Amino acid sequence: MKQKGGKFMKSIHPLAKKHLEKVAPYIPGKPIEEVARELGIPPEKIIKLASNENLLGPSYRALKILRKKIKEVNFYPDDTCFYLRKKIAEIHNVSMDEVFVGNGSVEIIYLLGFAFLGENDSVAYCKGSFPIYDIVADVVGAEKISPPLKKENKAVDPIALLNSIKQNTKIVFMSNPNNPTGTYFTHEEAKYIVENSPQNVLLVFDEAYSEFVDAPDFPNVFSFYKDYPNVCIMRTLSKTVGLAGLRVGYMIARKEIIETLHKVRYPFNVNLLAQYAAIYALEDKEFMERTYKVIKKERKFLYKQFKKLGLKFLPSQTNFIYVEFPKDVNFIYNELLKRGVITRPIGPLFPNALRITIGKREHNLYLIKCLEEVLKS
């Protein structure tokens, strides 16, 4: 692996497209199995607070249907995701033709890149938002326009994005609340970019964490979705209903956009078990309410504990918290790993910060105990 221009570059095959040299593959949070192998810690003693999964587990209704349908995996899934799209369309009061289901929302971001971006096009997103936007731009060879996050709260800045749109811009990605900072932009800001951006630019509102939001001025994107054909809304079932391992995400957009994505989608992209689990999970209101309640309660608990430890953090609208440390964050990260706590360093733009998933009370108590030990050391 060679370093070029401050980025690590892996060699590529001489027949490959040259622009792929600059693609830096996504590196997810360490899985429990890897930490167990490397450090010899029993898996049951490890707490993963790195990837914003639902630590309450998966939806109860989803588990029930999975047990029943596991015997059908010898059959291909429904390629059209008919019943899942029907359920999503009913929830959001849109046509089924306006719903696209992907193998996680990450797949949808890739498909948007494949369908709408080329080497003569540009894509806009704030530097310091979801890193997949950057990776997809490099994969398709598009020009990247990346204004900074807001200084005051490290949220995505819709006004800066609007001002950065060029004649060749095809897509604007907006992570709201923002991953990895957990902060958000307001309804008025969303409305401003929607009303003032060119109609030939796709405005993709990536709302993976919107279910955890309690801010009263968070955007209601659906309030202007009907009137603006370039508005796209992405959601995921990885967080609230605990289906991260099954990979289900969806996007709501105009029929022509959805049909375009089908041109580049590979067949059977959403597996049989994922489709069934998603349908039943979306009906599991009791589980979702329990998840919201736990996250909001534990978010406040962790705020209080971080303040006691003298740590800076950003108020979050998600199921994770951005926390800054006075010491080298790699030291903090590795010392927590040794104690069986997996957190997430979030790259050179945030050299002193970890992104920490909010767990159940027992998880959070152990995290704070370990942080106390590490900071004293």
Helices and strands as residue ranges (DSSP letters): E 2-4, E 7-9, G 18-22, H 32-39, G 43-45, E 47-48, H 60-69, G 70-72, H 82-92, G 96-98, E 99-102, H 105-116, E 122-124, H 131-140, E 143-145, H 158-164, E 169-175, H 187-196, E 202-206, G 210-212, H 222-225, E 231-236, G 244-246, E 249-252, H 255-264, H 272-282, H 285-308, E 312-313, E 320-324, H 329-338, E 341-342, E 344-345, E 353-357, H 361-376
